Amino acid sequence: MLAWVLVVPGLVWAALRVSGWSPGPVAVLVPFTPYAAIGSLIVLVVVVVLRRWRAAVVAGVATAVLAGCVIGRVVPDRDRGPREGVALTVLSANMLIGRADPEAIVRRVRDEDVGVLALQEFTAAGQAALAKAGLGRLLPYSSIAPQRPQDPYGTTGSALYSRFPLTGAGFRLNYGGFQQAYGTVSVPGAKPVTVESVHPAAPHKLDVLGDWRRDLKDQPGPGRILAGDFNATLDHKELRDVLGRGYRDAAATVGKGWVPSWGPYADRPIPPITIDHVLVDRTIGIGRFAAYDLPGSDHRMVLAAVVLPAGQAGSIQMLR
């Protein structure tokens, strides 16, 4: 009986993950699938030691299924997209109601030669602090979606900063209330590309799951770069559906799909998970991905070095 008590949860988790069915609390639990896979492997070892062979077979199936769902994120793809074009480094950061350390963001922009910066939970105070830290000297072009007047928490603002000219600047209001700034970046020698600072609703309560699902469903189609706090991991079918429209996840593509970007949250014992992403159109190559701690925020900054298709008169650079 003990063996089956240990085995059944892993089997149920595997079935839910494969089916993509995530009603109610399942949507909140499914981001922890990598931890479930490790737990299922431990259970398999235990029931084998106990010589409960039928339970061991079931545990083995559950472990294999869960491992199959997540192991690809730590194995670099053979196809990372085009290797030739014009290099661009994209950085994204959730500022946690504008409280993130502006010096840390500006320093990362400078040290990594960032060309485009996407920000979420962007506030007037955060904007002023970034300006004081010298962001405008590095990234002089911007698309700003200011905090909404009816927002009591400061989570709805969004921004996009660029070193290169930015046209078509604007923002979208998600169904869940967050905004997403966007603009078309013209990097010398490359075809213009639209970049959007992504921030759908967070599925932290059952009554906002509908908003969260709709926000992810409404994310724009390919032909652009989506960078930000998606409030979803690759274990959510909703995010996999976005990828299925013609995007690559930068972290998973280079074998860093398990690198966490959020958590633990405040004093709650929540294991870190990966909800911040840089998604790129499949005509764009991916060379490098990294995540960096951001003092003052519960998120880490995520960075992707990508290569854009060259324009007709574009110079060619190789991804390293």
N, C-alpha and C positions, 0 to 999 in steps of 0.2 A: 504493500500500500504506500509506503514512504517513497519507493522508487517512482511510482506513477504520479504521486503528488509533485515530485520534482520535475518530471518529464512533461506533463500536460501543458503547463504554461508556455514552454518553449514551442511546443507544437502549435498551440493557438496563435502565438505571436507570429510564427512563420506563415501560417495560413492567412492571417490578416495582412501581413506585409506583402505577400505575393498577390493577393486579391486586389489590393489598393483600397479596400473598403475601410474607411476610418470614421465611423460614427462617434459622436460625442467625445468621451475621454480618450478614445483611441488616437485621435488626431494629436492630442497632447503627449501621448506616450510613444508614438511611433518614431519620433526623432532619436530615441534612445536605442534603436535597433542594433547599432554596433556593440553596445553594452550587453544587449540580450544575446547576441551571437557568442560573445565571450562567456556569458553565464551558461548558455546551452552547452558549450564545450565542456565546462566544468562539470555540469550535470552528467554528461555522457561518460566522463572519466569515473565519476562516483558510482553510477549504476553498473559500469563494467567491473569495477572493483567489487561491488556487491553481487556480481554474477546474476543480475536480473536481465537475462538476454533479450526478452521481448521488449522490455522497457529500453534497453540499450539500442535496439534497432530503431525504435521510434525517436529516441534522443539523437541518434545518428542522422536520421532524416531531417529532423528539425535543425540540427547544427549545420548540415550541408546546405539546406535552403537559405538559412540566415547568412551563412558565410558567402554564399553565391550572390546575395543581395548587396553585400557591402565590400567584398574583397577587391572589387574592381577599382575602388577609389584610391587604393594604395599601390596600384600597378599602373605605371605611366602608359598612356595610349601610344600606340605606334604612329597613329595619325594625329598630329597636333595642329593640323591645318597648314596653310601656306607658310613656307620658311623664308620667302623673299618678299620684300615690300618696304614699308616705312615703319620704324619702331615708334611705339607709344607706350608710356607707363601710366596705368590707371590706379588710383588709390581711392578707397571708400572707407568712411568712418561714421559710426553712429555716435553723436556727441552727448547722448544722455541728457536731454533737456538743456543743451548748450553748456554743460558743466565740464566737458572734456578739456584737457590741458591744451591750449592753443599752441603753445611752444612746441609740444611734442608733434602735433600735426604739421606745423610749418617746418620743423626740423626734418621730418620724414619726407616731406615734399622736396626739400632742398637736397637731402642726401641721396634720394632715390631718383632724382631728375624726373619727378612726376610731371606729366603733361596735362592730366585731367584729374580733378578731385571731386568726388561725390560725397555729400554730407546729408545725414538724416538727423532728426530731432534738433534742427537748426533754429536758433533763437536770435533775437536782436542783440542780446548780451554776448552770445557766442560769436556773432558776426563782428561786433566791435572788438572783441578780444583777438580774433584772428587778424583783423586789420592792424591792430596795434602790434601784433607779433610779426608783421611784415608779409602776410600772405599776398597782398595785392601787388607787391613787387615781383613775386615769382609767378603768380597766376592772375594777370590783370583783367581777364574777361570772365564774366559770370552770368548765371541765370539763377535768380533768387525767387523762391516761393516762401514768403514770410509766414511766421506763425499765425494761424487763424485767430481772429478776435475772440471767438467762442471757445477757444482751447484753453482750459484752466491749468493744464499740465506742462505745456511747452513741447509737445511731441510731434506736432503736425508740420513744422517747418522743414524745408528742404532746400538744397543748394547744389549748384554745379559751378566749379571754378576751372578755368582753362588758361594755359599758357598761349594758346593759339586763338585766332579770331573765332568768335562764337556767333552763329546766326540762328534764326528761328527759335530764339529763347522763349520758354514758356513753362507751364506746369499743369499737371493733371491732378484733380481731386479724386482720390480713391473713394470707393463706397464706404470704407471703414473710417474715413475722416482724415487720413494722412495724405500729404501732397507729394508729388514727384516732379522735381525740376528737371528740365531737359534742354538740350540745345544741340545744334549741329556744329561739330568741330572741324576746322579746316587746317589740317597739318600739312605744311609745305611738302609737296611731292606725292601726297596721298589723296585718294578719293575721300571726299567729306564723309564723316560718319556721325550719326546721331548717338548721343550718350544720354542715359537717363538715370537719375538717382532714385533707386527703387525702395519703397517702404509700404508694403501692404499691412493690413491690420494684423495684430498678434492674436493667435488662437489661445489666449490665456484663460478664457471663460467660455462656457458652452454657448452663451447668447451672442457671441461675436464670431462663431465659426462660419456662419453664413457670409458675413462681411469678408472674412479672411479668404474663403474659397472664391468669392466673386472677384476680389482684388487680384488674386493670382491669375484667375481666368482672363481678366481684362488686361494683363500685361501685354505690351505691344509685340507684334510679330518680329521676325528676323530682319536683318539689315542694319542692326545697331548693336550697341554695347549696353547691357543692363548691369549696374553696379549698385550694391546697397544691402540693406537689412531686409532680407526676404521673409523673415519670420517663418522659415521652412527649411527643412533639410532634404537631401536627395531621397530620403525614405518616405517623403510625402508624395503621393501620386500627383498632387496638384502642381508641385514644382517639376516633377518629371514630365508632366504634360507641357509645361513651358519649354523645357529643353527639346521636347519632341517637335516643336515648331521650327527648329533649325538652329539651335544654339549649342554651344559647348560650355561646360562648367570649367573655369580655368583651373581650380584646385584639383578636381578629379582627373582632368586631362593630364596633368603632370605628376599624378600619383600622390597628391597631398590632400585628398578629399576627406581625411579624418582629422585634419588640423582644426581644432575647435576655435570658434570666434565669439562665443557668448557663454557666460556662466563661469563660476557659480554666481547666482544672483543674490545680492545683499547677504543676509545671514542664513539663507535657505540652502540646505544640502542638495543642490541640483547639480548633477554632473555636467561638465561643459559639453556643448553641442555646436554644430556647424550650421549657422543660419545666415551668415553674411557671405555673399557670393559675388563673383564677377562672371557674368555670362556674355559670351561673344558670338556673333554671327559666324557661321561655318566658313565664310569666305575670309575670316580673320584668323591668323595664326596665334598660337600661345607659346611663349618661351619660358616664362618663370612665374611662380606664385609664391607669396609669402604672407604671413600674418604677424602683426606686431602689437604688443601691449599698448594700451592707450590710457594713461592715468586720468582718473576722473570719470571714466566711462566703464560700463559693464560689458562693453563690446571690445573686440580687438580690431585694429585697422587691417584691411585686406588689400593686397597689392597684386596686380597682374601686369606683366610685361607682354605686350601683344605686338603683332605686326599687321599693319593695315595694307590693303591692296594699293599698289602704286597708281597714281594718276597717269595720264598719257605722257606728261613731261616729268614724271616722278623719278627720283633717284632710288636706287635699289640698296637696301640694307639687309643683312642676314641676321636672323635671330641667333643669339648665342645660347 
